[in-house]
Amino acid sequence: MFSVLHARVCAHAHAHAHSPALTVHLCCARRYLPIFKERQNLLKVVRENSVVVIVGETGSGKTTQLTQYLHEDGCVAAAHAV
């Protein structure tokens, strides 16, 4: 499911790079990534610990989504490393 969705999102993103509709489409697509269901738990763990190691399968969203979650939650600041 993820690889098909990912391919569709990438193709759509390439074709509509500056489209407002793309933003809505990507937000919806993000909900299908394996990491999404753990978003709140991950943010809680990051807030409560100075060091967190995330382990997950390739394509689960560790690199792309977790950093976005941290940014959206306000965890990323000049003094923090991600």
Secondary structure, DSSP 8 states (H G I E B T S, - for coil): -HHHHHHHHHHHHHHTTT-HHHHHHHHHHHTTSTTGGGHHHHHHHHHH-S-------TTSSTTHHHHHHHHHHT---TT---
